Amino acid sequence: MSTAITEQVRVHDADNVRWITLDRPASRNGLTMDVVERLIELFDDAATNSDVRVLVLHGANGAFCSGLDLKAAASLALGGGSTDTSFGMKRFHDLVRALQNIAKPTIASVDGAAAGFGCDLALGCDLRIGSARARLGERFVRIGLMPDGGGTYFLPRLVGRAKALELIYEGRMVESEEAVQLGLLNKLFDSEGFEAAVQTYAAGLAKGPPLSYAASKRAVLGADGTLETSLRLEAEGQLQLLNTADFMEGVQAFLTKRPPNFIGQ
């Protein structure tokens, strides 16, 4: 792994929270194939690493992610590099899948603009926490394209079909206050001390029951819109959870009026 890519995609673990920070200021944290490959690697590791209970995806330097780094892509093409768009699309989609395959809480820490594929990357997280300067937008229409990072899946499930199409057609950036009202952002934290506040929130989630989180997330993501499917997934998950040490610990903690110590077993 090159030193450059480790500087562009930084990793920090604290209190069972893994922070993955995009740090490419010249492109407002735009994505290159090297960055995508590194993110897939880190997402896959977070999915299986028992020390990681919550994942936070963050962008440095006042931006979340601007989507594909168009200048880097153009430079690669002009320099005779690979222009296999179908392969590139597959790996970008593999990135979205890798994020969805993390059976743990995932949080987009949005301190600035999340545009295009960067917006879809934020929408692909379970939760989105923004600062006052958070802005999200499906900008694809501005260059004659369409959402290609799962935006047509995530967006209507958050804001409804008509609003999703409006945001896609207009290609505008949604400012932080409106984003909260629409459900694009779950929470707004003050810009001052923003990262520390996100860490405090994420660390609180990390103390929760990992198996319960995984089962709940599996049921929510696996629901097909019918009550019967949801009831089936709930029954499957709950029967498994009733036989765990964490369930017994939760009951004992409740009865003795102490905080539970969940171990994920």
N, C-alpha and C positions, 0 to 999 in steps of 0.2 A: 504493500500500500504506500502510495506516495505521500510525502510530507504535505504537499499542497492540498490533497483531498482531506487529510485529517484536520487541516486548518480551516477548510471551507465547510466541513461538516463536523462540528465539535460535539463531544459526548461528555456528560457529567452526571454522576450518580450521587444522590444524597437522600437519606431516609427512605430507601426503597423506591425513589422516584428517579427515573432516567430522563434527563434532558438531552434532546438532540437539537442542536442549534445550527441553522444555516447561516453562514457568514461569508457572503460574497457581495460586498458593498457596491462594487462597480455595476452590478446588474440587479441591484435590489433583491439579492438572494435568488436570482434566476437559476433554473435547473439545466445542467448539462448531463450527458449520459453517464459520466463518471460520478456525478453527484447522485443520480438516480440509482446506480448500482450500489453505491455506498449506503444509501438510505434503505434499500431492500435488505442488504446485509444486516444493518442495525435493527430493522424492524423484525427480521426473522430471529435475531438473537434475543430481542426483548420478549418475543412470544414464548421462548423456551427457558429463559433465565429466571429462576425462582426468586432471585434477589430483586428483580424488577417487578414491582406491583402496580405502578402507574407510569405511563409514558407521556412526556410533554414534548410536543414539537414546537419549536420556537424559531423566530427569525431575528437576527441581530441588526443593529444600526437603523432602527426605526422602520423596518419593513418586515413583513412575514415572508412572502414569496411572490415574485412577479410572474411565475409560470416558466415556460421554456425560455431559456436565454437565447433570444433570436440572433443576437450578434455572434455568439459563439457558434450557433448552428450554421449561420451564413458563412462564417470564417472557415468552418470545417468543410463545407461544400466547395467553397472557392479554392481551398487548399488541396482538393482532390481526396478528401476523406470520405468515409462511408456515408452514403445518402439513402440507405435502405430505410425508407420511412415506415414500412410495415414492421420491421424489427424494432425500430425506435418506439413505435406505438405500443407494441407488445410489452416492452420493458416498462414503459410508463404505466400501462395497465397492470403489470405485475406489481408495481409499486403500490397502486391502490389496493390490490388484493392482499399484499403483505400487511398493509395497515389494518385492513378489515379482519385479518386472521389473528390479530393480537387479542386473545381472550381476557383482556385486562382493560381498565379504564384508559382511554387515550384522550389527551387534551391538546387542542391547538391554542397556543399562547400568541394571540394576535395583537402585536404592538406596532401597527402600521398597516400597509396595504397588503391584501391577499387578492391577487388578480389572476384571471385565467385559470390555468392548471393549479396555481397556488391557492386560488379560492376553493377549487375542488378538493385539494389536499386538506384544507381546513375543514371543509364540510364532511370529509371522510372520517374525521376524528369523532369520538363520542360526544365530546363537549368542546365548546369554543369560549374562551375567556378573552375579552378585549380590553384595551386601554382606550382612552378618549380619542386617540388618533387611529384606532382600528377602522379599516375600510375594506369591504369585500365586494367583488364584482366579477361576473362572468363576461369578460371583455372580448371573447372570441369574435363576436360579430363585427367588431371594429376592424378586423383584418380579414373579413370574409370567411370566417371559420365557425365551427359550432363547439360546444363544450365536449371535451374528450377525456375528462378525468373522473367520470362518474357523476358529473354535475346534473345530467338529465335524470339520474336516479335519486341523488341526495336532495337536490333543491326542491322538487315538488313534495317530497315527504316532510320537508321542514316548513314550507310556506304555502303549499297548495299548488295545484297545477296552473291555474290562471296567473297567479303572482310569479311563479317560476318562469313561465313563458314571457311575461312582461319584462322580468329582469334579464332574461336571455336576449330578447329582441332589442331592448334598449342598450344593453351592454354598459350600463352605468355602475359607478361605484356607490355602494350603500354605506352611508356614514354610521358611526358607532351607535348612536341613539336609535336610529331607525332599524339597525340590524338587531338590536335587542327586542324592539317591538315586533319585528317580523319573525323572530325565533332563530335568526342566523347566529346570534351570539347568546349564550346562556347567561353570562354575567359581564358586568363592566367593573373593572378595578381602577383605582386612581393611577394616573401615569407615573406619579412619583412613587417609587418603591414597587412598581408593577411586578417585576420578576419575583421579588421576595413574597409578594402577596399570592402569586400563582403557586409558588413553592409551598407556602403554608397550606393552601387549599389542597394541593395534590398530596402532600404528606398526610393530611387528614384522611383522604381517601385511601391512601396506602395502608392505613391501620385497619381498614375494613376487611371483610372476609373474601379472600381471592376466589374461592370456589363458588360462592354466591354471586359474585360479580360475573364470573365466566358463564354460569348457568343463565343468569338474567340476560346477559348480552346475547347468548346463543338463541334464547327464545325471542328476543326483540328482533334480531337480524333474520331469524328463520321464519318469522310470521309472514304468511302470504295474504293477510287481510281478512282471513276468516277466523271466527271465534273458535271453531273446532281445532284448527291448527295450533292456535295459542294455548288452548287448554291442554292439548296433548304435550306440547313442549314444556309447559309448566309442570304437568304431572311427572314427566320424565325427570326433569331437573330437581323437583322438590323431593322425590323419592330417593334420589341419590344423595341430596344434601342432608336428609334426615339420618343418614348412616355415617355422617362425618364427625370427626373429633371437634371441628369448629362449631358444629351445631351444639354439641354437649358443652363446649366452652362458653358459647353464647348464653345458653340457659343458666349455667352455673354463675356466670358473671351477672346476669339479670337478678338471680335469686339472692346473691350476696352483695348486690349494689356496688359493683366495681367495674372498671373498664375491661372489656374482653381482650384477650390476647390471641388473635387468630393466626394460625400457622399454615393454613392452606392444606389441611389434611382432614 
